[in-house]
Amino acid sequence: MNTNAEERPWGYYIVLADEKDHKVKRIVVYPGGRLSLQRHRLRTEHWFVLSGEGIVTLGDEDIPVQAGRSIDIPVHFLHRIVNKGKGDLTIIEIQSGQGFSEDDIERVEDDYGRIKAKR
């Protein structure tokens, strides 16, 4: 794994570009892993699947994905991805909008206990 990788319980990501008007990540989800069901207030995301296979939840729809498929995630849309394959699921995520901080993640469901209590 790259030394610049940010480890997560489901896998890891590497920031490839972090500019004022966009951010690009390479995200690797291990077999059986899934991201939290989440949404963002400040950004849209475009996911391009490089390898592996999985299911993207986008709003109330479950969309099977594999290498070569892409998904657009609008602002405020609930979304997640789960790796349903036997190997790593790798995606390129392109963020655009008004902010790219990890603080712009509102988790609704999370397998790893990372939901913050409402104040």
C-alpha positions as CSV (number, residue, x, y, z in Angstrom):
1,M,0.0,0.0,0.0
2,N,1.2,3.5,-0.8
3,T,2.6,5.4,2.2
4,N,0.3,8.3,1.4
5,A,-2.8,6.1,1.8
6,E,-5.5,7.0,4.4
7,E,-6.5,3.7,5.9
8,R,-10.2,3.1,6.7
9,P,-12.0,0.0,8.1
10,W,-13.3,-0.8,4.6
11,G,-10.0,-0.3,2.7
12,Y,-8.1,2.9,2.0
13,Y,-7.9,5.9,-0.3
14,I,-5.1,8.0,-1.8
15,V,-5.5,11.7,-2.7
16,L,-4.3,12.1,-6.3
17,A,-5.1,15.8,-6.6
18,D,-6.3,18.4,-4.1
19,E,-7.0,21.7,-5.8
20,K,-9.2,24.7,-5.0
21,D,-11.9,23.6,-7.5
22,H,-11.7,19.8,-7.3
23,K,-10.3,16.8,-5.5
24,V,-9.4,13.4,-6.9
25,K,-9.1,10.1,-4.9
26,R,-8.2,6.5,-5.7
27,I,-10.4,4.5,-3.4
28,V,-9.9,0.8,-2.7
29,V,-12.6,-1.2,-1.0
30,Y,-11.7,-4.6,0.3
31,P,-13.9,-7.7,-0.4
32,G,-17.0,-7.5,1.7
33,G,-16.3,-3.9,2.7
34,R,-18.6,-1.0,2.3
35,L,-18.5,2.7,2.8
36,S,-21.0,4.4,5.1
37,L,-24.4,5.5,3.8
38,Q,-23.6,9.2,3.5
39,R,-24.3,12.5,1.8
40,H,-22.5,15.8,1.2
41,R,-23.7,19.4,1.4
42,L,-20.9,21.0,-0.5
43,R,-19.8,18.7,-3.3
44,T,-20.8,16.3,-6.1
45,E,-18.9,13.2,-6.8
46,H,-18.2,11.2,-10.0
47,W,-17.1,7.6,-9.4
48,F,-15.3,5.6,-12.2
49,V,-14.8,1.9,-11.4
50,L,-11.3,0.8,-12.4
51,S,-11.5,-2.8,-11.2
52,G,-13.7,-5.2,-9.3
53,E,-17.5,-5.3,-8.9
54,G,-19.9,-3.9,-6.4
55,I,-23.2,-2.3,-5.7
56,V,-23.7,1.5,-5.5
57,T,-26.7,2.7,-3.5
58,L,-27.8,6.1,-4.9
59,G,-30.9,7.4,-3.2
60,D,-33.3,4.5,-3.1
61,E,-31.7,2.7,-6.1
62,D,-29.1,-0.1,-6.0
63,I,-26.9,-0.1,-9.1
64,P,-24.5,-3.0,-9.9
65,V,-21.1,-1.7,-11.1
66,Q,-18.0,-3.2,-12.6
67,A,-14.8,-2.0,-14.3
68,G,-15.6,0.7,-16.9
69,R,-18.9,1.9,-15.2
70,S,-19.3,5.4,-13.8
71,I,-21.8,7.0,-11.4
72,D,-22.6,10.6,-10.8
73,I,-23.6,11.5,-7.2
74,P,-25.4,14.9,-6.8
75,V,-25.2,17.1,-3.8
76,H,-27.4,15.9,-0.9
77,F,-28.0,12.4,-2.4
78,L,-27.5,9.4,0.0
79,H,-24.9,7.1,-1.4
80,R,-22.5,4.2,-0.6
81,I,-20.6,1.5,-2.4
82,V,-20.1,-2.1,-1.3
83,N,-17.6,-4.6,-2.7
84,K,-19.4,-7.8,-3.7
85,G,-16.5,-9.4,-5.5
86,K,-13.6,-11.6,-4.4
87,G,-10.9,-9.0,-5.1
88,D,-10.4,-5.3,-4.4
89,L,-12.9,-2.8,-5.8
90,T,-11.0,0.2,-7.1
91,I,-12.6,3.5,-8.0
92,I,-11.5,7.0,-9.0
93,E,-13.6,9.6,-7.3
94,I,-13.7,13.1,-8.7
95,Q,-15.1,15.7,-6.3
96,S,-16.3,19.2,-7.5
97,G,-18.2,21.9,-5.7
98,Q,-17.6,24.3,-2.8
99,G,-15.6,22.2,-0.3
100,F,-13.8,18.9,-0.1
101,S,-13.1,18.4,3.6
102,E,-13.9,15.0,5.2
103,D,-16.1,17.2,7.5
104,D,-18.6,17.4,4.7
105,I,-19.5,13.7,5.2
106,E,-22.9,13.2,6.9
107,R,-23.1,9.5,7.8
108,V,-26.6,8.0,8.1
109,E,-25.6,4.4,8.5
110,D,-22.1,3.0,9.2
111,D,-20.8,-0.5,9.9
112,Y,-17.9,0.8,11.9
113,G,-19.4,3.1,14.5
114,R,-18.4,6.4,12.9
115,I,-21.8,8.3,13.1
116,K,-21.5,11.5,15.2
117,A,-24.2,12.2,17.7
118,K,-26.4,15.2,16.8
119,R,-26.0,18.2,19.1
